[in-house]
């Protein structure tokens, strides 16, 4: 199994170095948020609603709040989730703000360098996985 995993990592690494890093076309980012903001808000809710990790996060949060913290009464539960929702909203707004600021830093050269770096790391980890499989070392202790 480790041989297959190592080979897959090496192939993906070569793909990042040879194909992805050499693409010459520039991707232009254009914002249509001013035209239809309700459409983007609805898309965000739909995408977050169908993501399995969001469901797992909320189930885990409810479990911790009720079992570990003992928030069984309505007011404690309400305050906990109000604080939690406020924190999630604040981090989402911060992410949106920072994403707009980062847009200027993401250039074609930056993407090319990052694709090469990712490719080198994938190839390195693939080779390490193959060597560990060859020596019979355990990957998980």
Backbone as JSON Lines, residues from 0, in Angstrom:
{"i":0,"aa":"X","n":[0.81,-1.18,0.0],"ca":[0.0,0.0,0.0],"c":[0.87,1.26,0.0]}
{"i":1,"aa":"X","n":[1.99,1.2,0.74],"ca":[2.88,2.36,0.81],"c":[3.52,2.63,-0.55]}
{"i":2,"aa":"X","n":[3.77,1.58,-1.33],"ca":[4.35,1.77,-2.66],"c":[3.39,2.56,-3.56]}
{"i":3,"aa":"X","n":[2.11,2.21,-3.48],"ca":[1.11,2.91,-4.29],"c":[0.99,4.36,-3.84]}
{"i":4,"aa":"X","n":[0.95,4.58,-2.53],"ca":[0.87,5.95,-2.01],"c":[2.07,6.78,-2.39]}
{"i":5,"aa":"X","n":[3.26,6.2,-2.29],"ca":[4.48,6.91,-2.69],"c":[4.48,7.26,-4.17]}
{"i":6,"aa":"X","n":[4.03,6.31,-4.99],"ca":[3.97,6.57,-6.44],"c":[2.97,7.67,-6.76]}
{"i":7,"aa":"X","n":[1.83,7.66,-6.07],"ca":[0.82,8.7,-6.31],"c":[1.36,10.07,-5.91]}
{"i":8,"aa":"X","n":[2.05,10.15,-4.77],"ca":[2.64,11.43,-4.36],"c":[3.67,11.92,-5.37]}
{"i":9,"aa":"X","n":[4.49,11.03,-5.88],"ca":[5.5,11.43,-6.86],"c":[4.84,11.9,-8.15]}
{"i":10,"aa":"X","n":[3.81,11.2,-8.6],"ca":[3.11,11.61,-9.83],"c":[2.46,12.98,-9.65]}
{"i":11,"aa":"X","n":[1.81,13.22,-8.51],"ca":[1.22,14.53,-8.26],"c":[2.29,15.61,-8.16]}
{"i":12,"aa":"X","n":[3.44,15.28,-7.56],"ca":[4.53,16.24,-7.49],"c":[5.06,16.61,-8.87]}
{"i":13,"aa":"X","n":[5.22,15.61,-9.72],"ca":[5.67,15.89,-11.1],"c":[4.63,16.72,-11.85]}
{"i":14,"aa":"X","n":[3.36,16.43,-11.61],"ca":[2.3,17.21,-12.25],"c":[2.4,18.68,-11.84]}
{"i":15,"aa":"X","n":[2.63,18.92,-10.55],"ca":[2.74,20.31,-10.08],"c":[3.96,21.01,-10.68]}
{"i":16,"aa":"X","n":[5.06,20.29,-10.82],"ca":[6.28,20.92,-11.33],"c":[6.21,21.1,-12.85]}
{"i":17,"aa":"X","n":[5.79,20.07,-13.56],"ca":[5.85,20.1,-15.02],"c":[4.68,20.84,-15.64]}
{"i":18,"aa":"X","n":[3.47,20.55,-15.19],"ca":[2.29,21.09,-15.87],"c":[1.77,22.35,-15.19]}
{"i":19,"aa":"X","n":[1.47,22.26,-13.9],"ca":[0.81,23.37,-13.23],"c":[1.69,24.61,-13.13]}
{"i":20,"aa":"X","n":[2.98,24.42,-12.87],"ca":[3.86,25.57,-12.71],"c":[4.2,26.22,-14.04]}
{"i":21,"aa":"X","n":[4.03,25.53,-15.13],"ca":[4.41,26.06,-16.43],"c":[3.26,26.7,-17.2]}
{"i":22,"aa":"X","n":[2.08,26.7,-16.64],"ca":[0.95,27.31,-17.34],"c":[1.18,28.8,-17.49]}
{"i":23,"aa":"X","n":[1.03,29.28,-18.69],"ca":[1.33,30.68,-18.96],"c":[0.12,31.59,-18.89]}
{"i":24,"aa":"X","n":[-1.05,30.99,-18.85],"ca":[-2.23,31.85,-18.88],"c":[-2.45,32.5,-17.53]}
{"i":25,"aa":"X","n":[-2.8,33.73,-17.57],"ca":[-3.07,34.48,-16.35],"c":[-4.55,34.34,-16.01]}
{"i":26,"aa":"X","n":[-4.81,34.15,-14.77],"ca":[-6.19,34.08,-14.31],"c":[-6.57,35.46,-13.82]}
{"i":27,"aa":"X","n":[-7.6,36.01,-14.4],"ca":[-8.04,37.34,-13.97],"c":[-9.16,37.19,-12.96]}
{"i":28,"aa":"X","n":[-9.01,37.89,-11.87],"ca":[-10.02,37.87,-10.84],"c":[-10.9,39.09,-11.01]}
{"i":29,"aa":"X","n":[-12.18,38.86,-11.16],"ca":[-13.1,39.98,-11.23],"c":[-14.21,39.74,-10.22]}
{"i":30,"aa":"X","n":[-14.56,40.8,-9.59],"ca":[-15.56,40.71,-8.54],"c":[-16.91,41.18,-9.07]}
{"i":31,"aa":"X","n":[-17.9,40.35,-8.89],"ca":[-19.25,40.72,-9.27],"c":[-20.12,40.91,-8.04]}
{"i":32,"aa":"X","n":[-19.47,41.09,-6.91],"ca":[-20.22,41.2,-5.66],"c":[-21.11,42.43,-5.64]}
{"i":33,"aa":"X","n":[-20.69,43.47,-6.34],"ca":[-21.5,44.68,-6.35],"c":[-22.8,44.48,-7.13]}
{"i":34,"aa":"X","n":[-22.79,43.56,-8.08],"ca":[-23.97,43.37,-8.93],"c":[-25.07,42.59,-8.23]}
{"i":35,"aa":"X","n":[-24.71,41.46,-7.63],"ca":[-25.72,40.58,-7.04],"c":[-25.25,40.05,-5.68]}
{"i":36,"aa":"X","n":[-25.29,40.88,-4.64],"ca":[-24.79,40.4,-3.34],"c":[-25.65,39.3,-2.74]}
{"i":37,"aa":"X","n":[-26.95,39.32,-2.97],"ca":[-27.82,38.29,-2.41],"c":[-27.49,36.92,-3.0]}
{"i":38,"aa":"X","n":[-27.13,36.9,-4.28],"ca":[-26.76,35.65,-4.94],"c":[-25.53,35.03,-4.28]}
{"i":39,"aa":"X","n":[-24.53,35.84,-3.95],"ca":[-23.32,35.33,-3.32],"c":[-23.57,34.88,-1.89]}
{"i":40,"aa":"X","n":[-24.42,35.58,-1.18],"ca":[-24.76,35.16,0.18],"c":[-25.48,33.82,0.14]}
{"i":41,"aa":"X","n":[-26.42,33.67,-0.79],"ca":[-27.15,32.41,-0.93],"c":[-26.22,31.26,-1.32]}
{"i":42,"aa":"X","n":[-25.28,31.52,-2.24],"ca":[-24.31,30.49,-2.62],"c":[-23.46,30.07,-1.43]}
{"i":43,"aa":"X","n":[-23.05,31.05,-0.61],"ca":[-22.25,30.74,0.56],"c":[-22.99,29.86,1.54]}
{"i":44,"aa":"X","n":[-24.26,30.16,1.79],"ca":[-25.05,29.34,2.7],"c":[-25.25,27.94,2.13]}
{"i":45,"aa":"X","n":[-25.48,27.83,0.84],"ca":[-25.68,26.51,0.24],"c":[-24.4,25.69,0.3]}
{"i":46,"aa":"X","n":[-23.27,26.3,-0.06],"ca":[-22.0,25.56,-0.03],"c":[-21.64,25.14,1.39]}
{"i":47,"aa":"X","n":[-21.86,26.01,2.36],"ca":[-21.58,25.64,3.74],"c":[-22.57,24.61,4.26]}
{"i":48,"aa":"X","n":[-23.79,24.65,3.76],"ca":[-24.8,23.7,4.21],"c":[-24.57,22.28,3.74]}
{"i":49,"aa":"X","n":[-23.95,22.11,2.57],"ca":[-23.73,20.76,2.05],"c":[-22.35,20.21,2.38]}
{"i":50,"aa":"X","n":[-21.53,21.0,3.08],"ca":[-20.2,20.52,3.46],"c":[-20.33,19.62,4.68]}
{"i":51,"aa":"X","n":[-19.81,18.41,4.59],"ca":[-19.95,17.48,5.72],"c":[-19.22,17.96,6.98]}
{"i":52,"aa":"X","n":[-18.12,18.67,6.84],"ca":[-17.38,19.11,8.01],"c":[-18.17,20.12,8.84]}
{"i":53,"aa":"X","n":[-19.02,20.9,8.22],"ca":[-19.85,21.85,8.97],"c":[-20.82,21.08,9.85]}
{"i":54,"aa":"X","n":[-21.42,20.05,9.31],"ca":[-22.34,19.21,10.08],"c":[-21.61,18.54,11.25]}
{"i":55,"aa":"X","n":[-20.42,18.01,10.98],"ca":[-19.63,17.35,12.03],"c":[-19.23,18.37,13.1]}
{"i":56,"aa":"X","n":[-18.87,19.59,12.69],"ca":[-18.49,20.63,13.63],"c":[-19.65,20.94,14.58]}
{"i":57,"aa":"X","n":[-20.84,21.13,14.03],"ca":[-21.97,21.5,14.88],"c":[-22.41,20.35,15.78]}
{"i":58,"aa":"X","n":[-22.36,19.12,15.3],"ca":[-22.69,17.97,16.15],"c":[-21.68,17.87,17.29]}
{"i":59,"aa":"X","n":[-20.4,18.05,16.97],"ca":[-19.37,18.02,18.0],"c":[-19.53,19.13,19.01]}
{"i":60,"aa":"X","n":[-19.87,20.33,18.54],"ca":[-20.06,21.47,19.43],"c":[-21.24,21.26,20.36]}
{"i":61,"aa":"X","n":[-22.33,20.77,19.83],"ca":[-23.5,20.48,20.66],"c":[-23.17,19.4,21.69]}
{"i":62,"aa":"X","n":[-22.42,18.39,21.28],"ca":[-22.04,17.33,22.22],"c":[-21.19,17.87,23.35]}
{"i":63,"aa":"X","n":[-20.2,18.7,23.02],"ca":[-19.33,19.26,24.06],"c":[-20.13,20.18,24.98]}
{"i":64,"aa":"X","n":[-21.0,20.99,24.41],"ca":[-21.77,21.93,25.23],"c":[-22.69,21.21,26.2]}
{"i":65,"aa":"X","n":[-23.32,20.12,25.76],"ca":[-24.28,19.44,26.64],"c":[-23.62,18.42,27.55]}
{"i":66,"aa":"X","n":[-22.69,17.66,27.04],"ca":[-22.11,16.57,27.84],"c":[-20.95,17.07,28.72]}
{"i":67,"aa":"X","n":[-19.96,17.72,28.11],"ca":[-18.77,18.12,28.87],"c":[-19.01,19.35,29.74]}
{"i":68,"aa":"X","n":[-19.68,20.36,29.19],"ca":[-19.88,21.59,29.95],"c":[-21.17,21.58,30.77]}
{"i":69,"aa":"X","n":[-22.07,20.69,30.45],"ca":[-23.31,20.57,31.2],"c":[-24.3,21.7,30.96]}
{"i":70,"aa":"X","n":[-24.26,22.29,29.78],"ca":[-25.21,23.37,29.46],"c":[-26.54,22.75,29.06]}
{"i":71,"aa":"X","n":[-27.35,22.45,30.05],"ca":[-28.63,21.81,29.79],"c":[-29.78,22.78,29.84]}
{"i":72,"aa":"X","n":[-29.64,23.86,30.59],"ca":[-30.74,24.83,30.68],"c":[-30.75,25.71,29.44]}
{"i":73,"aa":"X","n":[-31.88,26.3,29.17],"ca":[-32.03,27.11,27.97],"c":[-31.14,28.32,27.93]}
{"i":74,"aa":"X","n":[-30.98,29.02,29.06],"ca":[-30.21,30.25,29.05],"c":[-28.72,29.99,28.84]}
{"i":75,"aa":"X","n":[-28.16,28.99,29.54],"ca":[-26.75,28.65,29.36],"c":[-26.47,28.23,27.92]}
{"i":76,"aa":"X","n":[-27.34,27.41,27.4],"ca":[-27.2,26.94,26.03],"c":[-27.28,28.11,25.06]}
{"i":77,"aa":"X","n":[-28.22,29.03,25.29],"ca":[-28.41,30.2,24.44],"c":[-27.16,31.1,24.46]}
{"i":78,"aa":"X","n":[-26.62,31.37,25.62],"ca":[-25.44,32.22,25.74],"c":[-24.23,31.57,25.06]}
{"i":79,"aa":"X","n":[-24.07,30.25,25.27],"ca":[-22.96,29.54,24.65],"c":[-23.03,29.64,23.13]}
{"i":80,"aa":"X","n":[-24.19,29.36,22.55],"ca":[-24.3,29.39,21.09],"c":[-24.3,30.8,20.52]}
{"i":81,"aa":"X","n":[-24.76,31.77,21.28],"ca":[-24.66,33.16,20.84],"c":[-23.19,33.58,20.75]}
{"i":82,"aa":"X","n":[-22.4,33.2,21.75],"ca":[-20.97,33.49,21.72],"c":[-20.28,32.74,20.58]}
{"i":83,"aa":"X","n":[-20.68,31.49,20.38],"ca":[-20.09,30.69,19.32],"c":[-20.42,31.25,17.94]}
{"i":84,"aa":"X","n":[-21.67,31.58,17.7],"ca":[-22.07,32.16,16.42],"c":[-21.41,33.51,16.17]}
{"i":85,"aa":"X","n":[-21.26,34.3,17.22],"ca":[-20.57,35.59,17.08],"c":[-19.11,35.38,16.69]}
{"i":86,"aa":"X","n":[-18.46,34.4,17.29],"ca":[-17.07,34.1,16.95],"c":[-16.95,33.6,15.52]}
{"i":87,"aa":"X","n":[-17.83,32.72,15.1],"ca":[-17.79,32.2,13.72],"c":[-18.03,33.33,12.72]}
{"i":88,"aa":"X","n":[-18.99,34.21,13.02],"ca":[-19.25,35.35,12.13],"c":[-18.05,36.28,12.07]}
{"i":89,"aa":"X","n":[-17.42,36.56,13.2],"ca":[-16.25,37.44,13.22],"c":[-15.09,36.84,12.42]}
{"i":90,"aa":"X","n":[-14.86,35.54,12.55],"ca":[-13.77,34.93,11.8],"c":[-14.08,34.89,10.3]}
{"i":91,"aa":"X","n":[-15.34,34.67,9.94],"ca":[-15.69,34.69,8.52],"c":[-15.52,36.07,7.91]}
{"i":92,"aa":"X","n":[-15.91,37.1,8.65],"ca":[-15.73,38.46,8.14],"c":[-14.25,38.79,8.02]}
{"i":93,"aa":"X","n":[-13.45,38.35,8.99],"ca":[-12.0,38.58,8.94],"c":[-11.39,37.85,7.75]}
{"i":94,"aa":"X","n":[-11.82,36.61,7.5],"ca":[-11.3,35.87,6.34],"c":[-11.65,36.57,5.04]}
{"i":95,"aa":"X","n":[-12.86,37.07,4.92],"ca":[-13.25,37.78,3.69],"c":[-12.44,39.05,3.52]}
{"i":96,"aa":"X","n":[-12.21,39.78,4.59],"ca":[-11.41,41.0,4.53],"c":[-9.98,40.69,4.12]}
{"i":97,"aa":"X","n":[-9.37,39.68,4.74],"ca":[-7.98,39.33,4.43],"c":[-7.85,38.74,3.03]}
{"i":98,"aa":"X","n":[-8.86,38.01,2.57],"ca":[-8.81,37.46,1.21],"c":[-8.77,38.59,0.18]}
{"i":99,"aa":"X","n":[-9.51,39.65,0.42],"ca":[-9.48,40.79,-0.49],"c":[-8.11,41.44,-0.48]}
{"i":100,"aa":"X","n":[-7.46,41.53,0.68],"ca":[-6.12,42.13,0.77],"c":[-5.06,41.23,0.13]}
{"i":101,"aa":"X","n":[-5.23,39.92,0.24],"ca":[-4.25,38.99,-0.33],"c":[-4.31,38.91,-1.85]}
{"i":102,"aa":"X","n":[-5.39,39.35,-2.42],"ca":[-5.56,39.27,-3.87],"c":[-4.42,39.97,-4.61]}
{"i":103,"aa":"X","n":[-3.91,41.06,-4.04],"ca":[-2.82,41.81,-4.69],"c":[-1.51,41.05,-4.63]}
{"i":104,"aa":"X","n":[-1.34,40.18,-3.64],"ca":[-0.09,39.44,-3.49],"c":[-0.01,38.22,-4.39]}
{"i":105,"aa":"X","n":[-1.15,37.7,-4.81],"ca":[-1.18,36.48,-5.61],"c":[-0.94,36.85,-7.07]}
{"i":106,"aa":"X","n":[0.3,36.71,-7.48],"ca":[0.68,37.0,-8.86],"c":[0.97,35.68,-9.58]}
{"i":107,"aa":"X","n":[1.17,35.79,-10.89],"ca":[1.49,34.6,-11.67],"c":[2.81,33.99,-11.19]}
{"i":108,"aa":"X","n":[3.79,34.84,-10.91],"ca":[5.09,34.34,-10.43],"c":[4.94,33.64,-9.08]}
{"i":109,"aa":"X","n":[4.16,34.21,-8.17],"ca":[3.94,33.61,-6.86],"c":[3.31,32.23,-7.01]}
{"i":110,"aa":"X","n":[2.29,32.12,-7.87],"ca":[1.63,30.82,-8.08],"c":[2.59,29.81,-8.68]}
{"i":111,"aa":"X","n":[3.46,30.25,-9.59],"ca":[4.43,29.35,-10.21],"c":[5.41,28.83,-9.16]}
{"i":112,"aa":"X","n":[5.92,29.73,-8.32],"ca":[6.86,29.32,-7.27],"c":[6.18,28.37,-6.28]}
{"i":113,"aa":"X","n":[4.94,28.68,-5.91],"ca":[4.23,27.81,-4.96],"c":[3.96,26.43,-5.55]}
{"i":114,"aa":"X","n":[3.6,26.36,-6.84],"ca":[3.37,25.06,-7.47],"c":[4.65,24.24,-7.52]}
{"i":115,"aa":"X","n":[5.79,24.89,-7.79],"ca":[7.06,24.17,-7.79],"c":[7.39,23.68,-6.39]}
{"i":116,"aa":"X","n":[7.19,24.53,-5.38],"ca":[7.48,24.13,-4.0],"c":[6.59,22.97,-3.57]}
{"i":117,"aa":"X","n":[5.31,23.03,-3.89],"ca":[4.4,21.94,-3.55],"c":[4.83,20.65,-4.26]}
{"i":118,"aa":"X","n":[5.22,20.77,-5.53],"ca":[5.68,19.6,-6.27],"c":[6.92,18.97,-5.66]}
{"i":119,"aa":"X","n":[7.87,19.8,-5.25],"ca":[9.1,19.29,-4.63],"c":[8.77,18.58,-3.31]}
{"i":120,"aa":"X","n":[7.91,19.19,-2.5],"ca":[7.54,18.55,-1.23],"c":[6.8,17.23,-1.47]}
{"i":121,"aa":"X","n":[5.89,17.19,-2.44],"ca":[5.17,15.95,-2.72],"c":[6.12,14.85,-3.18]}
{"i":122,"aa":"X","n":[7.06,15.2,-4.04],"ca":[8.04,14.21,-4.5],"c":[8.9,13.74,-3.33]}
{"i":123,"aa":"X","n":[9.32,14.67,-2.48],"ca":[10.13,14.31,-1.32],"c":[9.4,13.37,-0.37]}
{"i":124,"aa":"X","n":[8.15,13.67,-0.07],"ca":[7.37,12.79,0.8],"c":[7.07,11.46,0.13]}
{"i":125,"aa":"X","n":[6.89,11.47,-1.19],"ca":[6.67,10.21,-1.91],"c":[7.9,9.31,-1.85]}
{"i":126,"aa":"X","n":[9.07,9.91,-2.04],"ca":[10.32,9.14,-1.97],"c":[10.53,8.62,-0.55]}
{"i":127,"aa":"X","n":[10.24,9.47,0.45],"ca":[10.38,9.04,1.84],"c":[9.44,7.87,2.14]}
{"i":128,"aa":"X","n":[8.23,7.94,1.63],"ca":[7.28,6.86,1.85],"c":[7.75,5.57,1.19]}
{"i":129,"aa":"X","n":[8.29,5.68,-0.01],"ca":[8.82,4.49,-0.7],"c":[10.01,3.89,0.06]}
{"i":130,"aa":"X","n":[10.91,4.76,0.56],"ca":[12.07,4.26,1.3],"c":[11.65,3.61,2.61]}
{"i":131,"aa":"X","n":[10.68,4.2,3.28],"ca":[10.21,3.59,4.53],"c":[9.53,2.25,4.27]}
{"i":132,"aa":"X","n":[8.82,2.14,3.17],"ca":[8.17,0.87,2.82],"c":[9.23,-0.17,2.47]}
{"i":133,"aa":"X","n":[10.28,0.26,1.79],"ca":[11.34,-0.67,1.4],"c":[12.09,-1.21,2.62]}
{"i":134,"aa":"X","n":[12.33,-0.36,3.6],"ca":[13.04,-0.76,4.81],"c":[12.13,-1.5,5.79]}
{"i":135,"aa":"X","n":[10.82,-1.44,5.55],"ca":[9.87,-2.11,6.42],"c":[9.61,-1.34,7.71]}
{"i":136,"aa":"X","n":[9.87,-0.05,7.71],"ca":[9.61,0.76,8.89],"c":[8.12,1.01,9.03]}
{"i":137,"aa":"X","n":[7.69,1.1,10.26],"ca":[6.28,1.39,10.51],"c":[6.02,2.87,10.32]}
{"i":138,"aa":"X","n":[4.94,3.19,9.65],"ca":[4.59,4.58,9.43],"c":[3.84,5.16,10.62]}
{"i":139,"aa":"X","n":[3.11,4.32,11.33],"ca":[2.34,4.74,12.49],"c":[2.83,3.95,13.69]}
{"i":140,"aa":"X","n":[3.15,4.63,14.75],"ca":[3.67,3.94,15.95],"c":[2.55,3.54,16.85]}
